[in-house]
Structures are given as structure tokens and as C-alpha cells.
């Protein structure tokens, strides 16, 4: 059975319960980009940098900077799901085959 410790919370005067026991001190995300067989490609000439792609990305890996006119992806975690391409109002994101993918 885990031990329980109670600590006062000064901001609201209530107490908070903490369980003492084995806990993970560091969480490391697995780089899931290796699953990808297609990847998004953005046509920056058509893009209006609305940020829809970033808002709808389930992995939260799309960064849109309107001032710099750039859209970037964290390729270590992009799975190539295509949601960004589906929600783009200007249809400026296309899914292209990932190079080096073995075709069976």
C-alpha cells in the first residue's frame, strides 16, 4: 500500500494529497515520425498562414509564423496522418510520398 502525505496549499488554504511511491521522474516521448509513409508539403505562395493546420494537428507539431511567412513541422513526431491537409482552407498542403519508403 502506498503512503499518503498531505500538504497545505497556501494560496487557497486547502490541503492537497500526494501519494508517495515509485514514480517516473522523466517522461520521454517516442519519436513516431518513423511511422510516416507520406508527409505534408506546404505551398507557401498560396498559404495565408491562418494556423488551421496547427490547431487541428493531433500531435501538435505544426508551427505557423505569420510574421515570418513560415510553416514548419517537427519531423521527429509527424505521423503523416493528413489532417493538416484536410483542414487547410486554401488546399495548399499536399501529402507527398516520403523518400526511402519501401514499396511492397
N, C-alpha and C positions, 0 to 999 in steps of 0.2 A: 504494500500500500504506500502511496506517495504521501510525503509530508506536506502540510499546508502552512503557509505563512501569510499573515495579514499585515498590510502596511497602510498607514493613514495617507490620504490624498489631501494635501494642504489647500489646494485650490477650492475644493467643494466641501471639505470636512467629512467626506465619506471614507470608507476603507475599501481597499482592493485586495482580492485574494490572489496569491501566487502559489503555484504548485512547484515543489522542489523535487527534482529528479533528473533523469537523463534528458537532455535537450540538445537539439542541433544548434551549434554556435555559428555555423556558416551555411548558407543555402547557395548552391551553385547550380545555375540553370544549364541544362544540357543544350549544346549548340545543335539546334534542329534543322539548320539550313541544309544539311546533307540529304534531307528527305526530298528536296525540291527537284522536280524534273523540268519545270518551266519557271521563268522569272519575269517580273514586271519590267517593262521598258517604257519610260515616260517621254513623250514628245513635248519638249519644253516650249516649242514655238506655239503650240495650241493650248497648253496648260494655263489656267487662270489662277493657280496656286490657292484654291479655295480651302484645301485641307480636308476635304471629304475622305480621301484615301487614308489619311492618318487617323481620322476619327473612327473609321469603321474597321481598321486593321485589328484582328483578334490578338495578334502577338504584340501590338503597339510598337512596331519597329519602323514606321514611316515618319520621316521628319520633313515638314514643309516650311520653308522660309520664304515668305513673300517678298521681303525687302531684298534678299539676295537672289531671288528668282531661281530657287533650287528645291529639288525634291530628292531626298536620299533614303536609302533602305539599309537596314542592318542585315547584311547578307548572312551573318552567322545564325540568324534566327528566322529569316524569311522562309516560309514553307512553300511558297508558290501557290497559295490557295486561290488567288484571282479575285478576291473580294474587292480589293482596291480598284481593279479594272472594271468590275461590275457597277460600282457606286460612282464612278467618275462621270460628272455631268457633261463634260466635253469629249468623252471617249478618247482621251489622249493616252491612256495606259493600255498597252497591249502585252499579252503574255507570249514570250518567245521561248523556244526550247533552250534549256540550259546546255552549254557546251560540255562535251565529255560524258554525256549521258549514254549509257549502253542501251541501244535499241534491240529489243528481243523480237 
